[in-house]
């Protein structure tokens, strides 16, 4: 698969729409903008694109009374935010062929009055809690927080006037939300804010492609097949578009009356998203939801085009070392973005090592790359090895651990020990043994860190910082 420009990587950066996949629990980013249709879905009405923050302030000013208790206002604002994010996350309207994210019709969505005045106290609360939204525990997608006024209209979700009574009884915003939506509701705080564009990657996916987008489609098709048994299961959900994936795509196209090409073009992409959202009930109060452990299960053992997790930096570092010894492997900038050039370099490495040429850095590929890279590095003294700025991968390294991450911090510590003799010298091996533990403890004591002998994020960042100051005279990447 090929992306047309760097912007596509920035906007469509993960397997599951706009999800951060760093060393912490993944969360969905709060959008910077939202496109509102000023009418019911089928109305010939204007679309307006406004900042998401302004949208929430507008809806809250249209739906709520500024004299309500603050806890009632906060609970309602979280519901408004979460419902709008759910519409964007599920691409509810875009997957049905519309060119907007949400309507301003309370019959379908929530009230938005373009260019209306706002209430200052509501604006202040929205500004304070912007970046927060609701999820069910263990689920990823923003919760479809259905609500109604509770007097003129009734619904199964939150009753706006009822929140006033609960707030007057001393309920907190979270307690109000749990009263209506269930005890397994939680509030995501400090979510990243990101520009969210249409998720279709811009070019069709077909046989031989590999990417995070392929992984997303494989996962979605496999889940859809549980409700539509005529669609074959995909035995290996690995981000590589092989024959099994092609067969599943073709059968999906037959079932849902799409051109049977075996290629995921824009129509098939949004068709899969729409049906997946329906079978998982992502836009319902009792939706099955996308579970966080599902993401980990399907993406933890492979790096793919479109990936931006910290291990991509290690992959690119290894490719650069290999490029110095294998002329056919091209070096790549260490950007942390698994782009087209990185994929091509991975394919060339796979070809050199007689591995399947998938462009996906799976376990077999990564292990072969690790063995080969370490073999090269072991021929060089520490002062000839230059480790670039590498983010912590989210792994806590301790005694007995064996991995490329261990090898890299050993390389940095071994160089530091040449300059700072109180750090015992260690021979990089990739194995966290007692000698490594002693060096880590000595380093932690030197940096006034708790001497645990464990390399967590704080210790990793300190090692990187000291290494770069000693190696390059600064911490600039």
DRENDO-1510 file (C-alpha; in Angstrom, 1 decimal, always signed):
<recs>
REC; n; res; u; v; w
REC; 1; UNK; +0.0; +0.0; +0.0 .
REC; 2; UNK; +1.2; +3.5; -0.7 .
REC; 3; UNK; +0.3; +6.8; +1.0 .
REC; 4; UNK; +0.2; +9.9; -1.0 .
REC; 5; UNK; +1.9; +12.3; +1.5 .
REC; 6; UNK; +3.2; +12.8; +5.0 .
REC; 7; UNK; -0.1; +14.4; +6.0 .
REC; 8; UNK; -1.8; +11.0; +5.7 .
REC; 9; UNK; +0.5; +9.5; +8.2 .
REC; 10; UNK; -0.1; +12.3; +10.6 .
REC; 11; UNK; -3.9; +12.1; +10.4 .
REC; 12; UNK; -4.4; +8.4; +9.9 .
REC; 13; UNK; -1.8; +7.1; +12.2 .
REC; 14; UNK; -3.0; +3.9; +13.7 .
REC; 15; UNK; -4.9; +0.7; +13.1 .
REC; 16; UNK; -8.0; +1.8; +15.1 .
REC; 17; UNK; -9.0; +5.3; +14.2 .
REC; 18; UNK; -7.0; +8.1; +16.0 .
REC; 19; UNK; -5.7; +5.9; +18.8 .
REC; 20; UNK; -2.5; +6.7; +20.6 .
REC; 21; UNK; -0.5; +3.5; +21.0 .
REC; 22; UNK; +2.3; +4.6; +23.2 .
REC; 23; UNK; +3.7; +2.9; +26.4 .
REC; 24; UNK; +0.5; +3.8; +28.3 .
REC; 25; UNK; -3.0; +2.5; +28.0 .
REC; 26; UNK; -4.3; +3.5; +24.5 .
REC; 27; UNK; -6.9; +6.2; +24.2 .
REC; 28; UNK; -8.8; +7.9; +21.5 .
REC; 29; UNK; -7.7; +11.5; +20.7 .
REC; 30; UNK; -10.1; +14.3; +21.1 .
REC; 31; UNK; -10.7; +15.9; +17.6 .
REC; 32; UNK; -9.7; +19.5; +16.9 .
REC; 33; UNK; -12.7; +20.0; +14.5 .
REC; 34; UNK; -16.1; +18.6; +13.7 .
REC; 35; UNK; -18.3; +19.0; +10.7 .
REC; 36; UNK; -21.9; +19.7; +11.5 .
REC; 37; UNK; -24.9; +19.3; +9.1 .
REC; 38; UNK; -27.4; +22.0; +9.9 .
REC; 39; UNK; -30.4; +19.8; +9.6 .
REC; 40; UNK; -31.6; +16.2; +9.6 .
REC; 41; UNK; -29.3; +13.8; +7.7 .
REC; 42; UNK; -31.4; +13.9; +4.4 .
REC; 43; UNK; -32.1; +17.6; +4.5 .
REC; 44; UNK; -30.5; +19.8; +1.8 .
REC; 45; UNK; -28.7; +21.9; +4.5 .
REC; 46; UNK; -25.4; +23.6; +5.0 .
REC; 47; UNK; -22.4; +21.9; +6.5 .
REC; 48; UNK; -20.2; +23.9; +8.9 .
REC; 49; UNK; -16.8; +22.8; +10.2 .
REC; 50; UNK; -16.1; +24.3; +13.6 .
REC; 51; UNK; -13.5; +23.8; +16.4 .
REC; 52; UNK; -14.6; +20.8; +18.5 .
REC; 53; UNK; -14.2; +22.9; +21.6 .
REC; 54; UNK; -16.5; +25.6; +20.3 .
REC; 55; UNK; -19.0; +22.9; +19.2 .
REC; 56; UNK; -19.2; +21.4; +22.7 .
REC; 57; UNK; -19.6; +24.9; +24.2 .
REC; 58; UNK; -22.4; +25.7; +21.7 .
REC; 59; UNK; -24.3; +22.4; +22.3 .
REC; 60; UNK; -24.0; +22.7; +26.1 .
REC; 61; UNK; -25.3; +26.3; +25.9 .
REC; 62; UNK; -28.2; +25.1; +23.7 .
REC; 63; UNK; -29.1; +22.0; +25.8 .
REC; 64; UNK; -28.4; +23.1; +29.3 .
REC; 65; UNK; -29.4; +25.9; +31.7 .
REC; 66; UNK; -26.5; +27.9; +33.2 .
REC; 67; UNK; -28.2; +28.1; +36.6 .
REC; 68; UNK; -28.0; +24.3; +37.0 .
REC; 69; UNK; -25.6; +23.0; +39.7 .
REC; 70; UNK; -22.0; +22.7; +38.5 .
REC; 71; UNK; -21.9; +19.0; +39.0 .
REC; 72; UNK; -25.0; +18.6; +36.8 .
REC; 73; UNK; -23.4; +20.8; +34.1 .
REC; 74; UNK; -20.2; +18.8; +34.2 .
REC; 75; UNK; -21.9; +15.4; +33.8 .
REC; 76; UNK; -24.0; +16.7; +30.9 .
REC; 77; UNK; -21.0; +18.3; +29.2 .
REC; 78; UNK; -19.1; +15.0; +29.4 .
REC; 79; UNK; -22.1; +13.2; +27.9 .
REC; 80; UNK; -22.3; +15.8; +25.1 .
REC; 81; UNK; -18.5; +15.4; +24.4 .
REC; 82; UNK; -18.6; +11.6; +24.4 .
REC; 83; UNK; -21.6; +11.3; +22.2 .
REC; 84; UNK; -20.1; +13.6; +19.5 .
REC; 85; UNK; -16.8; +11.8; +19.7 .
REC; 86; UNK; -18.6; +8.5; +19.2 .
REC; 87; UNK; -20.1; +9.8; +16.0 .
REC; 88; UNK; -16.7; +10.7; +14.8 .
REC; 89; UNK; -15.0; +7.6; +16.0 .
REC; 90; UNK; -17.5; +5.2; +14.4 .
REC; 91; UNK; -17.7; +7.4; +11.3 .
REC; 92; UNK; -21.4; +7.0; +11.7 .
REC; 93; UNK; -22.4; +9.3; +8.9 .
REC; 94; UNK; -19.3; +9.2; +6.7 .
REC; 95; UNK; -19.6; +5.4; +6.4 .
REC; 96; UNK; -23.1; +5.9; +5.1 .
REC; 97; UNK; -21.9; +8.2; +2.3 .
REC; 98; UNK; -22.5; +11.6; +4.0 .
REC; 99; UNK; -19.8; +14.3; +4.1 .
REC; 100; UNK; -20.3; +15.4; +7.7 .
REC; 101; UNK; -19.7; +14.0; +11.2 .
REC; 102; UNK; -22.9; +14.9; +13.0 .
REC; 103; UNK; -26.2; +16.7; +12.6 .
REC; 104; UNK; -27.7; +19.5; +14.6 .
REC; 105; UNK; -31.0; +17.7; +14.9 .
REC; 106; UNK; -31.9; +16.6; +18.4 .
REC; 107; UNK; -34.0; +13.8; +16.8 .
REC; 108; UNK; -30.7; +12.2; +15.6 .
REC; 109; UNK; -27.9; +13.8; +17.6 .
REC; 110; UNK; -27.8; +16.9; +19.8 .
REC; 111; UNK; -28.7; +20.6; +19.4 .
REC; 112; UNK; -26.2; +22.9; +17.8 .
REC; 113; UNK; -27.3; +26.5; +16.9 .
REC; 114; UNK; -24.7; +28.0; +14.6 .
REC; 115; UNK; -23.4; +31.4; +15.7 .
REC; 116; UNK; -25.6; +31.5; +18.8 .
REC; 117; UNK; -24.5; +33.2; +22.1 .
REC; 118; UNK; -22.9; +31.2; +24.8 .
REC; 119; UNK; -23.0; +31.1; +28.6 .
REC; 120; UNK; -19.8; +32.1; +30.3 .
REC; 121; UNK; -19.9; +29.6; +33.1 .
REC; 122; UNK; -20.6; +26.8; +30.7 .
REC; 123; UNK; -17.7; +28.0; +28.5 .
REC; 124; UNK; -15.4; +28.0; +31.5 .
REC; 125; UNK; -16.4; +24.4; +32.5 .
REC; 126; UNK; -15.9; +23.1; +29.0 .
REC; 127; UNK; -12.5; +24.8; +28.8 .
REC; 128; UNK; -11.5; +23.2; +32.1 .
REC; 129; UNK; -12.5; +19.6; +31.2 .
REC; 130; UNK; -11.8; +19.7; +27.5 .
REC; 131; UNK; -9.8; +16.5; +26.8 .
REC; 132; UNK; -12.1; +14.4; +29.0 .
REC; 133; UNK; -14.8; +11.9; +27.8 .
REC; 134; UNK; -16.6; +8.8; +28.9 .
REC; 135; UNK; -15.8; +5.1; +28.2 .
REC; 136; UNK; -16.9; +1.8; +29.6 .
REC; 137; UNK; -14.2; +0.2; +31.7 .
REC; 138; UNK; -11.9; -1.9; +29.5 .
REC; 139; UNK; -13.3; -0.5; +26.2 .
REC; 140; UNK; -11.6; +2.0; +23.9 .
REC; 141; UNK; -14.3; +3.9; +21.9 .
REC; 142; UNK; -15.9; +7.0; +23.4 .
REC; 143; UNK; -19.2; +5.9; +25.0 .
REC; 144; UNK; -22.4; +6.6; +23.1 .
REC; 145; UNK; -23.8; +8.8; +25.9 .
REC; 146; UNK; -27.4; +9.0; +24.9 .
REC; 147; UNK; -29.4; +11.6; +26.8 .
REC; 148; UNK; -32.8; +13.4; +26.8 .
REC; 149; UNK; -34.4; +16.1; +28.8 .
REC; 150; UNK; -36.3; +13.7; +31.1 .
REC; 151; UNK; -39.5; +15.7; +31.1 .
REC; 152; UNK; -40.8; +16.2; +27.6 .
REC; 153; UNK; -38.9; +13.3; +26.2 .
REC; 154; UNK; -37.7; +10.1; +27.9 .
REC; 155; UNK; -34.9; +7.7; +26.9 .
REC; 156; UNK; -32.8; +4.9; +28.3 .
REC; 157; UNK; -29.8; +7.2; +28.9 .
REC; 158; UNK; -29.2; +10.3; +30.9 .
REC; 159; UNK; -32.1; +12.5; +31.9 .
REC; 160; UNK; -30.8; +16.1; +31.9 .
REC; 161; UNK; -33.3; +17.4; +34.5 .
REC; 162; UNK; -32.7; +14.4; +36.6 .
REC; 163; UNK; -29.0; +15.3; +36.8 .
REC; 164; UNK; -30.1; +18.5; +38.6 .
REC; 165; UNK; -31.8; +16.6; +41.3 .
REC; 166; UNK; -28.8; +14.2; +41.7 .
REC; 167; UNK; -26.4; +17.1; +41.9 .
REC; 168; UNK; -28.5; +18.8; +44.6 .
REC; 169; UNK; -28.3; +15.6; +46.5 .
REC; 170; UNK; -24.5; +15.8; +46.4 .
REC; 171; UNK; -23.7; +13.4; +43.6 .
REC; 172; UNK; -20.4; +14.0; +41.8 .
REC; 173; UNK; -20.3; +14.1; +38.0 .
REC; 174; UNK; -19.0; +10.6; +37.8 .
REC; 175; UNK; -21.6; +9.3; +40.2 .
REC; 176; UNK; -24.3; +11.0; +38.1 .
REC; 177; UNK; -23.0; +9.3; +35.0 .
REC; 178; UNK; -22.8; +5.9; +36.7 .
REC; 179; UNK; -26.4; +6.4; +38.0 .
REC; 180; UNK; -27.6; +6.5; +34.4 .
REC; 181; UNK; -25.1; +4.5; +32.5 .
REC; 182; UNK; -23.9; +1.9; +35.0 .
REC; 183; UNK; -21.1; +1.3; +37.4 .
REC; 184; UNK; -18.6; +0.4; +34.8 .
REC; 185; UNK; -18.4; +4.0; +33.4 .
REC; 186; UNK; -15.1; +5.9; +33.8 .
REC; 187; UNK; -13.8; +9.2; +32.6 .
REC; 188; UNK; -10.7; +9.5; +30.4 .
REC; 189; UNK; -8.7; +12.6; +31.4 .
REC; 190; UNK; -6.0; +14.4; +29.6 .
REC; 191; UNK; -6.6; +12.7; +26.2 .
REC; 192; UNK; -4.4; +14.0; +23.4 .
REC; 193; UNK; -6.0; +16.5; +20.9 .
REC; 194; UNK; -5.5; +15.7; +17.3 .
REC; 195; UNK; -6.7; +16.6; +13.8 .
REC; 196; UNK; -9.1; +13.7; +12.8 .
REC; 197; UNK; -9.6; +13.2; +9.1 .
REC; 198; UNK; -11.4; +10.5; +7.1 .
REC; 199; UNK; -9.8; +7.2; +7.9 .
REC; 200; UNK; -9.7; +5.8; +4.4 .
REC; 201; UNK; -5.9; +5.8; +3.6 .
REC; 202; UNK; -6.3; +7.3; +0.2 .
REC; 203; UNK; -5.4; +4.3; -2.0 .
REC; 204; UNK; -6.9; +0.8; -2.3 .
REC; 205; UNK; -5.5; -2.1; -0.3 .
REC; 206; UNK; -4.9; -5.3; -2.1 .
REC; 207; UNK; -2.9; -8.6; -2.3 .
REC; 208; UNK; +0.6; -8.2; -1.0 .
REC; 209; UNK; +0.1; -5.0; +1.0 .
REC; 210; UNK; +0.9; -4.8; +4.7 .
REC; 211; UNK; -0.1; -1.9; +7.1 .
REC; 212; UNK; -1.9; -1.0; +10.2 .
REC; 213; UNK; -4.9; -0.3; +8.0 .
REC; 214; UNK; -4.8; -3.8; +6.7 .
REC; 215; UNK; -4.7; -5.0; +10.3 .
REC; 216; UNK; -7.8; -3.0; +11.1 .
REC; 217; UNK; -9.7; -4.4; +8.2 .
REC; 218; UNK; -8.7; -7.9; +9.0 .
REC; 219; UNK; -9.8; -7.5; +12.6 .
REC; 220; UNK; -13.1; -6.0; +11.5 .
REC; 221; UNK; -13.8; -8.6; +8.9 .
REC; 222; UNK; -13.0; -11.4; +11.3 .
REC; 223; UNK; -15.5; -10.0; +13.9 .
REC; 224; UNK; -18.2; -9.4; +11.2 .
REC; 225; UNK; -17.8; -13.1; +10.2 .
REC; 226; UNK; -19.2; -14.1; +13.6 .
REC; 227; UNK; -22.6; -12.5; +12.6 .
REC; 228; UNK; -22.2; -13.4; +8.9 .
REC; 229; UNK; -20.8; -17.0; +8.8 .
REC; 230; UNK; -20.6; -16.9; +5.0 .
REC; 231; UNK; -17.7; -14.6; +5.3 .
REC; 232; UNK; -14.6; -16.8; +6.1 .
REC; 233; UNK; -12.5; -16.3; +9.2 .
REC; 234; UNK; -9.0; -14.9; +8.7 .
REC; 235; UNK; -6.6; -17.4; +10.3 .
REC; 236; UNK; -3.8; -15.0; +10.8 .
REC; 237; UNK; -4.6; -11.4; +11.7 .
REC; 238; UNK; -1.1; -9.9; +11.1 .
REC; 239; UNK; -1.5; -6.9; +8.9 .
REC; 240; UNK; -0.5; -8.7; +5.7 .
REC; 241; UNK; -3.0; -8.8; +2.9 .
REC; 242; UNK; -2.7; -12.5; +1.9 .
REC; 243; UNK; -5.0; -14.9; +0.1 .
REC; 244; UNK; -7.1; -15.5; +3.2 .
REC; 245; UNK; -7.8; -11.8; +3.6 .
REC; 246; UNK; -8.6; -11.4; -0.1 .
REC; 247; UNK; -11.1; -14.3; +0.1 .
REC; 248; UNK; -12.8; -12.7; +3.1 .
REC; 249; UNK; -12.9; -9.3; +1.3 .
REC; 250; UNK; -14.5; -10.9; -1.8 .
REC; 251; UNK; -17.2; -12.7; +0.3 .
REC; 252; UNK; -17.9; -9.5; +2.2 .
REC; 253; UNK; -18.4; -7.7; -1.1 .
REC; 254; UNK; -20.8; -10.4; -2.3 .
REC; 255; UNK; -22.8; -10.4; +0.9 .
REC; 256; UNK; -23.2; -6.6; +0.9 .
REC; 257; UNK; -23.7; -6.1; -2.9 .
REC; 258; UNK; -20.4; -4.4; -3.6 .
REC; 259; UNK; -18.2; -5.0; -6.7 .
REC; 260; UNK; -16.4; -8.3; -6.1 .
REC; 261; UNK; -12.8; -7.3; -6.6 .
REC; 262; UNK; -11.0; -8.6; -3.6 .
REC; 263; UNK; -9.6; -5.1; -3.2 .
REC; 264; UNK; -10.5; -2.7; -0.3 .
REC; 265; UNK; -11.3; +0.5; -2.1 .
REC; 266; UNK; -13.1; +3.4; -0.5 .
REC; 267; UNK; -16.6; +1.9; -0.8 .
REC; 268; UNK; -15.5; -1.4; +0.7 .
REC; 269; UNK; -13.5; +0.4; +3.4 .
REC; 270; UNK; -16.5; +2.3; +4.7 .
REC; 271; UNK; -18.8; -0.7; +4.1 .
REC; 272; UNK; -16.6; -2.7; +6.5 .
REC; 273; UNK; -16.5; +0.1; +9.1 .
REC; 274; UNK; -20.3; +0.5; +8.9 .
REC; 275; UNK; -21.1; -3.2; +9.4 .
REC; 276; UNK; -18.4; -3.6; +12.0 .
REC; 277; UNK; -19.9; -0.7; +14.0 .
REC; 278; UNK; -23.3; -2.3; +13.7 .
REC; 279; UNK; -22.3; -5.8; +14.9 .
REC; 280; UNK; -20.3; -4.4; +17.8 .
REC; 281; UNK; -23.1; -1.9; +18.5 .
REC; 282; UNK; -20.5; +0.8; +19.0 .
REC; 283; UNK; -23.2; +3.5; +18.8 .
REC; 284; UNK; -25.5; +2.0; +21.4 .
REC; 285; UNK; -25.7; +2.2; +25.2 .
REC; 286; UNK; -25.0; -1.5; +25.6 .
REC; 287; UNK; -22.4; -1.8; +22.8 .
REC; 288; UNK; -20.0; -4.7; +22.9 .
REC; 289; UNK; -17.2; -2.2; +22.2 .
REC; 290; UNK; -13.6; -2.5; +21.2 .
REC; 291; UNK; -11.7; -4.0; +24.1 .
REC; 292; UNK; -8.2; -2.6; +24.9 .
REC; 293; UNK; -6.7; -6.1; +25.2 .
REC; 294; UNK; -7.9; -6.8; +21.7 .
REC; 295; UNK; -5.6; -4.0; +20.4 .
REC; 296; UNK; -2.7; -5.4; +22.4 .
REC; 297; UNK; -3.3; -8.9; +21.2 .
REC; 298; UNK; -3.4; -8.0; +17.5 .
REC; 299; UNK; -0.7; -5.3; +17.4 .
REC; 300; UNK; +1.8; -6.2; +20.1 .
REC; 301; UNK; +3.9; -8.6; +18.0 .
REC; 302; UNK; +4.2; -6.9; +14.7 .
REC; 303; UNK; +5.2; -3.4; +13.4 .
REC; 304; UNK; +3.4; -2.3; +10.3 .
REC; 305; UNK; +3.3; +0.6; +7.8 .
REC; 306; UNK; +1.5; +3.5; +9.5 .
REC; 307; UNK; +2.7; +2.5; +13.0 .
REC; 308; UNK; +4.1; +5.2; +15.3 .
REC; 309; UNK; +4.9; +3.3; +18.5 .
REC; 310; UNK; +8.4; +3.8; +20.0 .
REC; 311; UNK; +9.7; +0.4; +18.8 .
REC; 312; UNK; +9.6; +1.8; +15.3 .
REC; 313; UNK; +12.6; +3.9; +16.2 .
REC; 314; UNK; +14.5; +0.8; +17.2 .
REC; 315; UNK; +13.5; -0.8; +13.9 .
REC; 316; UNK; +14.8; +2.1; +11.9 .
REC; 317; UNK; +18.0; +2.2; +14.0 .
REC; 318; UNK; +18.6; -1.5; +13.2 .
REC; 319; UNK; +17.9; -0.9; +9.5 .
REC; 320; UNK; +20.5; +1.9; +9.4 .
REC; 321; UNK; +23.1; -0.4; +10.9 .
REC; 322; UNK; +22.2; -3.1; +8.4 .
REC; 323; UNK; +22.4; -0.7; +5.5 .
REC; 324; UNK; +26.1; -0.1; +6.2 .
REC; 325; UNK; +26.8; -3.9; +5.7 .
REC; 326; UNK; +24.2; -4.8; +3.1 .
REC; 327; UNK; +24.2; -2.5; +0.0 .
REC; 328; UNK; +20.7; -3.5; -1.0 .
REC; 329; UNK; +19.2; -2.3; +2.3 .
REC; 330; UNK; +18.6; +1.5; +2.3 .
REC; 331; UNK; +19.0; +3.5; +5.5 .
REC; 332; UNK; +16.0; +5.4; +6.7 .
REC; 333; UNK; +15.6; +8.5; +8.9 .
REC; 334; UNK; +14.8; +7.7; +12.5 .
REC; 335; UNK; +11.4; +9.4; +12.7 .
REC; 336; UNK; +9.4; +6.9; +14.7 .
REC; 337; UNK; +6.9; +6.7; +11.7 .
REC; 338; UNK; +6.8; +3.4; +9.8 .
REC; 339; UNK; +6.5; +4.9; +6.4 .
REC; 340; UNK; +6.9; +3.6; +2.9 .
REC; 341; UNK; +10.7; +3.9; +2.9 .
REC; 342; UNK; +10.8; +1.8; +6.1 .
REC; 343; UNK; +8.5; -0.8; +4.6 .
REC; 344; UNK; +10.7; -1.1; +1.6 .
REC; 345; UNK; +13.8; -1.5; +3.7 .
REC; 346; UNK; +12.1; -4.2; +5.7 .
REC; 347; UNK; +11.2; -6.0; +2.5 .
REC; 348; UNK; +14.8; -5.8; +1.3 .
REC; 349; UNK; +16.0; -7.3; +4.6 .
REC; 350; UNK; +13.4; -10.1; +4.4 .
REC; 351; UNK; +14.6; -10.8; +0.8 .
REC; 352; UNK; +18.2; -10.9; +2.0 .
REC; 353; UNK; +17.4; -13.3; +4.8 .
REC; 354; UNK; +15.1; -15.5; +2.6 .
REC; 355; UNK; +12.1; -14.5; +4.8 .
REC; 356; UNK; +8.5; -14.0; +3.4 .
REC; 357; UNK; +8.6; -10.5; +1.8 .
REC; 358; UNK; +5.6; -9.0; +3.5 .
REC; 359; UNK; +6.9; -5.6; +4.6 .
REC; 360; UNK; +5.6; -6.4; +8.0 .
REC; 361; UNK; +8.1; -6.6; +10.9 .
REC; 362; UNK; +6.7; -9.7; +12.5 .
REC; 363; UNK; +8.4; -11.7; +15.3 .
REC; 364; UNK; +10.5; -13.8; +12.8 .
REC; 365; UNK; +11.7; -10.7; +11.0 .
REC; 366; UNK; +12.5; -8.8; +14.2 .
REC; 367; UNK; +14.4; -11.7; +15.7 .
REC; 368; UNK; +16.4; -12.1; +12.5 .
REC; 369; UNK; +17.1; -8.4; +12.4 .
REC; 370; UNK; +18.1; -8.4; +16.1 .
REC; 371; UNK; +20.5; -11.3; +15.7 .
REC; 372; UNK; +22.1; -9.8; +12.6 .
REC; 373; UNK; +22.4; -6.3; +14.1 .
REC; 374; UNK; +23.8; -7.5; +17.4 .
REC; 375; UNK; +26.4; -9.5; +15.4 .
REC; 376; UNK; +27.5; -6.4; +13.7 .
REC; 377; UNK; +27.5; -4.2; +16.9 .
REC; 378; UNK; +29.5; -6.8; +18.8 .
REC; 379; UNK; +32.4; -6.3; +16.4 .
REC; 380; UNK; +32.6; -2.7; +17.4 .
REC; 381; UNK; +33.9; -1.1; +20.6 .
REC; 382; UNK; +31.4; +1.0; +22.5 .
REC; 383; UNK; +33.1; +4.3; +21.5 .
REC; 384; UNK; +32.3; +3.5; +17.8 .
REC; 385; UNK; +28.6; +2.8; +18.4 .
REC; 386; UNK; +26.4; +5.8; +18.2 .
REC; 387; UNK; +22.9; +5.2; +19.7 .
REC; 388; UNK; +20.4; +7.8; +18.5 .
REC; 389; UNK; +17.6; +9.4; +20.7 .
REC; 390; UNK; +15.2; +6.5; +21.4 .
REC; 391; UNK; +12.0; +6.8; +23.4 .
REC; 392; UNK; +11.2; +4.4; +26.1 .
REC; 393; UNK; +9.2; +1.5; +24.6 .
REC; 394; UNK; +6.9; +0.9; +27.5 .
REC; 395; UNK; +8.7; -2.2; +28.7 .
REC; 396; UNK; +10.0; -2.4; +32.2 .
REC; 397; UNK; +13.4; -4.1; +32.1 .
REC; 398; UNK; +14.6; -6.2; +35.0 .
REC; 399; UNK; +16.8; -9.1; +35.9 .
REC; 400; UNK; +16.4; -12.0; +33.5 .
REC; 401; UNK; +14.9; -9.9; +30.7 .
REC; 402; UNK; +16.3; -10.4; +27.2 .
REC; 403; UNK; +15.4; -8.1; +24.3 .
REC; 404; UNK; +16.8; -5.5; +21.9 .
REC; 405; UNK; +15.8; -2.8; +24.4 .
REC; 406; UNK; +18.2; -4.3; +27.0 .
REC; 407; UNK; +21.0; -4.4; +24.4 .
REC; 408; UNK; +20.5; -0.7; +23.7 .
REC; 409; UNK; +20.6; +0.6; +27.2 .
REC; 410; UNK; +23.6; -1.7; +27.9 .
REC; 411; UNK; +25.3; +0.0; +24.9 .
REC; 412; UNK; +24.5; +3.4; +26.4 .
REC; 413; UNK; +25.7; +2.4; +29.9 .
REC; 414; UNK; +28.9; +0.9; +28.6 .
REC; 415; UNK; +29.8; +4.1; +26.9 .
REC; 416; UNK; +28.8; +6.2; +30.0 .
REC; 417; UNK; +31.1; +4.0; +32.1 .
REC; 418; UNK; +34.1; +5.0; +29.9 .
REC; 419; UNK; +33.5; +8.6; +30.9 .
REC; 420; UNK; +32.2; +8.1; +34.4 .
REC; 421; UNK; +34.1; +5.2; +36.1 .
REC; 422; UNK; +31.7; +4.8; +39.0 .
REC; 423; UNK; +29.4; +3.1; +36.6 .
REC; 424; UNK; +30.7; -0.5; +36.1 .
REC; 425; UNK; +31.5; -1.5; +32.6 .
REC; 426; UNK; +29.1; -4.1; +31.0 .
REC; 427; UNK; +29.5; -6.0; +27.8 .
REC; 428; UNK; +26.3; -5.5; +25.8 .
REC; 429; UNK; +24.6; -8.8; +25.3 .
REC; 430; UNK; +20.8; -8.1; +25.3 .
REC; 431; UNK; +20.5; -10.2; +28.5 .
REC; 432; UNK; +19.7; -8.4; +31.8 .
REC; 433; UNK; +22.1; -10.2; +34.1 .
REC; 434; UNK; +23.4; -9.4; +37.6 .
REC; 435; UNK; +26.3; -7.3; +36.1 .
REC; 436; UNK; +23.8; -5.2; +34.2 .
REC; 437; UNK; +21.7; -4.9; +37.4 .
REC; 438; UNK; +24.7; -3.6; +39.3 .
REC; 439; UNK; +25.5; -1.0; +36.6 .
REC; 440; UNK; +21.9; +0.1; +36.6 .
REC; 441; UNK; +21.9; +0.5; +40.4 .
REC; 442; UNK; +25.2; +2.5; +40.3 .
REC; 443; UNK; +23.7; +4.8; +37.6 .
REC; 444; UNK; +20.5; +5.3; +39.6 .
REC; 445; UNK; +22.4; +6.3; +42.7 .
REC; 446; UNK; +24.5; +8.7; +40.6 .
REC; 447; UNK; +21.3; +10.3; +39.3 .
REC; 448; UNK; +19.6; +10.3; +42.7 .
REC; 449; UNK; +17.0; +7.8; +41.5 .
REC; 450; UNK; +15.6; +5.0; +43.7 .
REC; 451; UNK; +18.3; +2.2; +43.3 .
REC; 452; UNK; +15.9; -0.5; +42.2 .
REC; 453; UNK; +18.1; -2.1; +39.6 .
REC; 454; UNK; +15.0; -1.9; +37.3 .
REC; 455; UNK; +14.9; +0.2; +34.1 .
REC; 456; UNK; +11.6; +1.9; +34.0 .
REC; 457; UNK; +10.7; +5.0; +32.0 .
REC; 458; UNK; +12.4; +7.4; +34.5 .
REC; 459; UNK; +15.6; +5.4; +34.5 .
REC; 460; UNK; +15.5; +4.9; +30.7 .
REC; 461; UNK; +15.1; +8.6; +30.1 .
REC; 462; UNK; +17.9; +9.4; +32.5 .
REC; 463; UNK; +20.2; +7.0; +30.7 .
REC; 464; UNK; +19.4; +8.5; +27.4 .
REC; 465; UNK; +19.9; +12.0; +28.7 .
REC; 466; UNK; +23.3; +11.3; +30.3 .
REC; 467; UNK; +24.4; +9.3; +27.3 .
REC; 468; UNK; +23.6; +12.1; +24.9 .
REC; 469; UNK; +25.3; +14.7; +27.1 .
REC; 470; UNK; +28.4; +12.7; +27.3 .
REC; 471; UNK; +28.3; +11.6; +23.6 .
REC; 472; UNK; +27.1; +14.7; +21.9 .
REC; 473; UNK; +27.3; +17.4; +24.4 .
REC; 474; UNK; +23.5; +17.9; +24.7 .
REC; 475; UNK; +20.1; +16.3; +24.7 .
REC; 476; UNK; +18.8; +17.7; +21.4 .
REC; 477; UNK; +17.6; +15.0; +19.1 .
</recs>
